[in-house]
Amino acid sequence: MKNLHNALLLKQLYQLKALGYQYTNTKPFSYDEQKPLELANSIENLKYQATHCHLCSLSKNRTNVIFGEGSEKATIMFIGDMPLEIEDKQGKIFLGRGGEMLTAIIEKVLKTSRNKVYITNLLKCKPSTSQEITETALHTCKAYLFKEIQLVKPKIIITLGEKPYHYLTGDTTALKKIRGVLIKKKNYTIIPTYHPTFLLKNPSLKKDVFLDLQQVKMLL
Ligand code: SF4
């Protein structure tokens, strides 16, 4: 949880700076090893925490915090990168044509329904510009994602696009090289594949996603 503490410390220092402080004797947020800051131990409470989160600058321009949804006991978890405008406005994850594509993949390839899997994003707040997708925001927000994984305990994680794979594993291999490879971790297997929004622009790659997800059936 050091990332979360560092983000809180940074936020407090920015607040003091905005108030006109150049130097401060005030002891801002301190890390208490005896009493560490904890994320909630239920999806409902974690969602509440995220909904009130101001740990990074993306909180300034969001309309809604887009938390994960679906079955809290899902065997399969999908992880996208970040909410889009339509999702920010309507307060739900994976809407629009990308959302329809993901639903079709779940229903037609995995032969299950959207509410039987768990769908989430690496970032919970919509960036307005690509400049807003900072390392700080991604590293801070991934604490929520890791807690969602810990609580849902999926057996298979399908990462959609490059960022979720990179931030989940720390491996920066290009997606086109790693997609479809089964990455075995202690508690789950990761299958990296393309993001549905990317497929809308590159429909010829749908067959690759189909092949990647065929492996889910073998793993179950
Ligand atoms: S993107 Fe994540 S860390 Fe940043 S404000 Fe939203 S919930 Fe908090």
Residues whose N, C-alpha, C, O or C-beta is under 5 A from the ligand:
A	BS01	SF4	A50 C53 H54 L55 C56 L58 S59 L123 K124 C125 A137 T140 C141
